[in-house]
Amino acid sequence: MRLVGLALLILGVLAVVYGGFWYEKEEEAARIGPVKIEVEKRERVNVPLWAGVAGVVGGAILVATGAKRVA
């Protein structure tokens, strides 16, 4: 559980700092016979501030409590 909490904490901090992420996708612009023209587009995915804060808080709680082992 601590590992999941740490990952959630890191992702939450990154979401708060950067506010989202970019990714690239290839799109077909034109096709004329055997010739194909592709264009790379950059698109942005915005992560809401509340989601980043929730990730930080949830991750911190999971790291602090850890996994409780039952004997």
C-alpha positions in Angstrom: 0.0 0.0 0.0 2.9 2.3 0.7 4.1 1.9 -2.9 0.7 2.8 -4.3 0.5 5.8 -1.9 3.9 7.0 -3.0 3.0 6.7 -6.7 -0.3 8.6 -6.0 1.6 11.2 -4.1 4.1 11.8 -6.9 1.4 11.9 -9.6 -0.6 14.3 -7.5 2.4 16.7 -7.0 3.1 16.6 -10.8 -0.5 17.3 -11.6 -0.5 20.3 -9.3 2.8 21.7 -10.6 2.3 21.1 -14.3 -1.5 21.2 -14.5 -1.6 18.5 -17.2 0.4 16.7 -19.8 1.1 16.7 -23.5 1.0 13.8 -25.9 1.5 13.4 -29.6 -0.6 11.6 -32.1 -0.3 11.0 -35.8 -3.2 11.9 -38.0 -3.6 11.2 -41.7 -3.9 14.6 -43.5 -4.3 13.4 -47.1 -4.2 10.3 -49.2 -3.7 10.6 -52.9 -3.4 7.2 -54.5 -0.4 5.4 -52.9 0.9 8.6 -51.3 -0.2 9.2 -47.7 0.6 12.4 -45.8 0.6 12.2 -42.0 0.7 15.1 -39.6 1.9 14.9 -35.9 -0.4 16.8 -33.6 0.4 17.7 -30.0 -2.6 17.6 -27.7 -2.8 18.7 -24.1 -4.8 17.0 -21.3 -5.6 19.3 -18.5 -5.7 17.8 -15.0 -7.9 19.8 -12.6 -6.3 21.3 -9.6 -8.7 19.5 -7.2 -7.6 16.1 -8.7 -4.0 16.9 -8.1 -4.7 18.0 -4.5 -6.8 14.8 -3.9 -3.9 12.7 -5.2 -1.5 14.4 -2.9 -3.8 14.0 0.2 -4.8 10.4 -0.7 -1.2 9.4 -1.3 0.0 11.0 1.9 -2.6 9.1 3.9 -1.7 5.8 2.2 2.0 6.4 2.9 1.4 7.4 6.5 -0.9 4.5 7.4 0.9 1.9 5.3 -0.4 -1.7 5.1 -1.7 -3.1 8.3 -0.6 -6.7 8.7 -2.8 -9.1 10.5 -1.0 -11.9 12.3 
